[in-house]
Amino acid sequence: MSSKTQFYPIQGLQMEVERRGAGKPLLLLLSEEAAFEHDAPFISELASKHELIIPQPPGFGKSERPDWVSSPDDIAYMYLDLVETLGLKNIPVVGLSLGGYIAAQMAIKDDSFISKLVMVDSFGVKIGGPFDRDVQDIWTSHPDKVAAWKWADPANGKRDLSARSEDELSIVARNIESFARFCWEPYMHDPKLKVRMHRVKVPSLFIWGARDGVVSPDYGKAYSQLVAGSKFVTIANAGHYPHLEQPAAFLKEVNAFLG
């Protein structure tokens, strides 16, 4: 399967973009687990039907990260510039967790290039009141508790980092640092995003792991209701990353929606 990686100058930085597969383009925005998603089965399956365009956000992979980039809102503007640079039109967008947060920020600004939008266990909006915890504290909680929130089977989240090269480990660490930089304050959301989600007019599908403990299915359903006419589905026996834990069930929903 064809795959190539290029760097594009976007707003003064070099952004890493992988293009994989053949067919109609699909913009795939990976999650904070991007370092472990590139070789996942769901990507190979998507790439058998689409040319996947997979950008690395600033500070992820080998994309540069200038000091002024501090939020998913900043990244959304950069990705919109990338869309223009690549001449992408009438394409589906799939956003996974952090990637979904960025996709939402893009769509409220300009969804004219999007044919259909898929949001997967995304955060980004404040659903509850000021003292309600919409998104679990994954940074300071015990790792075992975090694993139980993220995965229906915590064993699915275990990584053999000893098998990784020094360069690969550097990317893993850099991704974690950048994720914290972009989502620490305000914690995992943009206070303005909720009131702007009505601007999203494209057909939208929200996919949620039925056992997501990071952002619950109730949160996901409320999120989906901010987009008129959107569809909300859950994936059984999956936590925050249904595309990794239950790829077949995940792809069934995505393929049916995209057509």
C-alpha positions as CSV (number, residue, x, y, z in Angstrom):
1,M,0.0,0.0,0.0
2,S,1.5,3.3,-1.1
3,S,2.5,5.7,1.6
4,K,4.6,8.9,1.6
5,T,5.4,11.6,4.1
6,Q,6.0,15.2,3.2
7,F,6.5,18.4,5.1
8,Y,4.4,21.5,4.3
9,P,5.2,25.1,5.4
10,I,2.1,26.2,7.4
11,Q,2.1,29.5,9.2
12,G,5.9,29.5,9.6
13,L,6.4,25.9,10.7
14,Q,7.1,22.6,8.9
15,M,4.1,20.3,9.3
16,E,4.5,16.5,8.8
17,V,1.8,15.0,6.7
18,E,1.5,11.3,5.7
19,R,-0.6,10.3,2.7
20,R,-1.5,6.6,2.6
21,G,-3.6,4.5,0.3
22,A,-5.6,5.4,-2.8
23,G,-9.0,6.6,-3.6
24,K,-11.1,9.5,-2.5
25,P,-9.2,11.6,0.0
26,L,-10.1,11.4,3.7
27,L,-8.7,13.7,6.3
28,L,-7.8,11.6,9.4
29,L,-7.0,13.4,12.6
30,L,-5.3,11.0,15.0
31,S,-5.7,11.0,18.8
32,E,-3.1,11.7,21.5
33,E,-2.2,8.1,21.0
34,A,-0.9,8.9,17.5
35,A,2.5,7.3,18.0
36,F,0.7,3.9,18.5
37,E,-2.1,4.4,15.9
38,H,-0.1,4.5,12.6
39,D,0.2,0.8,12.3
40,A,-3.2,-0.1,13.7
41,P,-5.5,-2.3,11.6
42,F,-8.3,0.4,11.3
43,I,-5.9,2.6,9.3
44,S,-5.0,-0.1,6.9
45,E,-8.6,-0.8,6.3
46,L,-9.5,2.8,5.7
47,A,-6.5,3.2,3.4
48,S,-7.9,0.4,1.2
49,K,-10.8,2.6,0.3
50,H,-9.4,6.1,0.7
51,E,-6.3,8.2,0.3
52,L,-5.7,9.0,3.9
53,I,-4.3,12.4,4.7
54,I,-2.8,12.3,8.2
55,P,-1.3,15.5,9.5
56,Q,0.8,15.6,12.7
57,P,-0.2,18.5,14.9
58,P,2.5,20.9,16.0
59,G,4.7,19.1,18.6
60,F,3.6,15.7,17.4
61,G,5.6,13.3,15.3
62,K,8.2,15.5,13.5
63,S,6.0,18.6,13.1
64,E,7.6,21.8,14.5
65,R,6.0,23.5,17.5
66,P,6.5,27.2,17.8
67,D,5.8,28.8,21.2
68,W,2.7,30.7,19.9
69,V,0.8,27.4,19.2
70,S,-1.0,26.8,22.5
71,S,-4.4,25.3,21.8
72,P,-6.5,23.1,19.5
73,D,-8.0,26.4,18.3
74,D,-4.6,27.4,17.0
75,I,-4.1,24.0,15.4
76,A,-7.5,24.2,13.7
77,Y,-6.5,27.4,11.8
78,M,-3.3,25.7,10.7
79,Y,-5.2,22.6,9.5
80,L,-7.5,24.9,7.5
81,D,-4.5,26.4,5.9
82,L,-3.2,22.9,5.1
83,V,-6.6,22.0,3.6
84,E,-6.3,25.0,1.3
85,T,-2.7,24.2,0.5
86,L,-3.6,20.7,-0.6
87,G,-6.7,21.9,-2.5
88,L,-9.0,19.5,-0.5
89,K,-12.7,19.8,-1.3
90,N,-15.8,17.8,-0.4
91,I,-14.0,15.2,1.7
92,P,-14.9,13.3,4.9
93,V,-13.1,14.2,8.1
94,V,-12.6,11.6,10.9
95,G,-11.3,12.9,14.3
96,L,-10.2,10.7,17.1
97,S,-10.3,12.0,20.7
98,L,-7.9,15.0,20.5
99,G,-8.3,14.8,16.7
100,G,-12.0,15.2,17.1
101,Y,-11.6,18.3,19.3
102,I,-9.5,19.8,16.6
103,A,-12.0,18.7,13.9
104,A,-14.8,20.5,15.8
105,Q,-12.7,23.6,16.0
106,M,-12.2,23.5,12.3
107,A,-15.8,22.8,11.5
108,I,-17.2,25.8,13.5
109,K,-14.9,28.0,11.5
110,D,-15.3,26.5,8.0
111,D,-17.0,23.3,7.2
112,S,-17.4,24.1,3.5
113,F,-14.8,21.5,2.5
114,I,-16.2,18.7,4.6
115,S,-18.6,16.2,3.1
116,K,-19.2,14.3,6.3
117,L,-17.8,14.5,9.8
118,V,-17.0,11.6,12.2
119,M,-16.2,12.4,15.8
120,V,-14.8,9.6,17.9
121,D,-14.8,9.9,21.8
122,S,-13.9,13.5,21.4
123,F,-13.7,16.1,24.2
124,G,-13.6,19.9,23.8
125,V,-17.0,21.1,25.1
126,K,-18.2,21.8,28.6
127,I,-21.5,20.0,29.1
128,G,-22.0,20.1,32.9
129,G,-21.8,22.9,35.4
130,P,-18.7,24.6,36.8
131,F,-18.3,21.9,39.5
132,D,-19.2,18.9,37.3
133,R,-16.2,16.8,36.0
134,D,-17.0,16.2,32.3
135,V,-13.5,14.8,31.5
136,Q,-11.6,12.6,34.0
137,D,-8.3,13.8,35.3
138,I,-5.9,11.6,33.3
139,W,-2.8,13.5,34.4
140,T,-2.7,13.2,38.2
141,S,-4.8,10.1,38.8
142,H,-3.2,6.7,39.5
143,P,-2.1,5.0,36.2
144,D,-4.2,1.9,36.9
145,K,-7.3,4.1,37.3
146,V,-6.5,6.0,34.1
147,A,-6.0,2.7,32.2
148,A,-9.4,1.5,33.5
149,W,-11.0,4.7,32.2
150,K,-9.3,4.5,28.8
151,W,-9.8,0.9,28.0
152,A,-12.6,-1.7,28.3
153,D,-9.7,-4.1,28.8
154,P,-6.7,-2.3,30.4
155,A,-4.4,-4.9,28.9
156,N,-5.1,-3.3,25.5
157,G,-3.3,-0.1,26.7
158,K,0.0,-1.8,27.6
159,R,2.9,-0.8,25.4
160,D,6.2,-2.5,25.1
161,L,8.4,0.6,25.0
162,S,11.5,-1.5,25.2
163,A,11.0,-2.5,21.6
164,R,11.0,1.2,20.4
165,S,14.0,3.0,19.1
166,E,15.4,6.2,20.8
167,D,13.8,8.3,18.1
168,E,10.5,6.6,18.5
169,L,10.6,7.1,22.3
170,S,11.4,10.7,21.8
171,I,8.3,11.1,19.6
172,V,6.1,9.4,22.3
173,A,7.4,11.7,25.0
174,R,7.1,14.8,22.7
175,N,3.5,13.9,21.9
176,I,2.6,13.6,25.6
177,E,4.2,16.9,26.3
178,S,2.4,18.7,23.5
179,F,-0.9,17.1,24.4
180,A,-0.6,18.5,27.9
181,R,0.4,21.9,26.5
182,F,-2.7,22.1,24.3
183,C,-5.3,20.7,26.7
184,W,-4.2,21.5,30.3
185,E,-5.8,24.9,30.7
186,P,-8.7,25.1,30.3
187,Y,-8.8,21.4,31.0
188,M,-9.7,19.4,27.8
189,H,-12.2,22.0,26.5
190,D,-12.7,25.4,25.0
191,P,-15.4,27.4,26.9
192,K,-16.6,28.9,23.6
193,L,-16.9,25.8,21.6
194,K,-20.2,24.6,23.0
195,V,-22.1,27.7,21.9
196,R,-20.5,27.6,18.4
197,M,-21.2,23.9,17.5
198,H,-24.5,24.9,15.9
199,R,-22.4,26.3,13.1
200,V,-21.6,22.7,12.0
201,K,-24.0,22.0,9.2
202,V,-22.5,18.9,7.6
203,P,-23.8,15.3,8.2
204,S,-22.1,14.2,11.4
205,L,-21.6,10.9,13.2
206,F,-20.5,10.6,16.8
207,I,-19.0,7.3,17.7
208,W,-18.4,6.4,21.4
209,G,-17.0,3.5,23.3
210,A,-19.8,2.2,25.5
211,R,-17.3,1.9,28.4
212,D,-15.4,5.1,27.9
213,G,-14.5,6.4,31.4
214,V,-12.6,9.5,30.2
215,V,-15.6,11.1,28.6
216,S,-18.8,9.1,29.2
217,P,-21.4,8.1,26.6
218,D,-23.7,10.6,28.2
219,Y,-21.2,13.3,27.5
220,G,-20.9,12.1,24.0
221,K,-24.6,12.1,23.4
222,A,-24.9,15.6,24.8
223,Y,-22.0,16.6,22.5
224,S,-23.8,15.1,19.5
225,Q,-27.0,17.0,20.2
226,L,-25.1,20.3,19.7
227,V,-25.0,19.4,16.0
228,A,-28.5,19.4,14.3
229,G,-29.4,16.1,12.7
230,S,-26.2,14.2,13.9
231,K,-26.2,10.5,14.7
232,F,-24.8,9.0,17.9
233,V,-23.8,5.4,18.2
234,T,-21.9,3.4,20.8
235,I,-19.4,0.5,20.4
236,A,-19.8,-2.4,22.8
237,N,-16.7,-3.6,24.8
238,A,-14.7,-0.4,24.0
239,G,-13.4,2.4,26.1
240,H,-12.0,5.7,24.9
241,Y,-10.3,4.3,21.8
242,P,-12.9,2.1,20.0
243,H,-10.9,2.3,16.8
244,L,-8.1,0.4,18.6
245,E,-10.1,-2.0,20.8
246,Q,-13.0,-2.9,18.4
247,P,-11.7,-2.0,14.9
248,A,-14.2,-4.2,13.1
249,A,-17.3,-2.7,14.9
250,F,-15.8,0.8,14.5
251,L,-15.2,0.4,10.8
252,K,-18.7,-1.0,10.2
253,E,-20.2,2.3,11.6
254,V,-17.7,4.5,9.7
255,N,-18.1,2.7,6.4
256,A,-21.9,2.7,6.6
257,F,-21.9,6.4,7.3
258,L,-19.4,7.4,4.7
259,G,-21.0,5.1,2.1
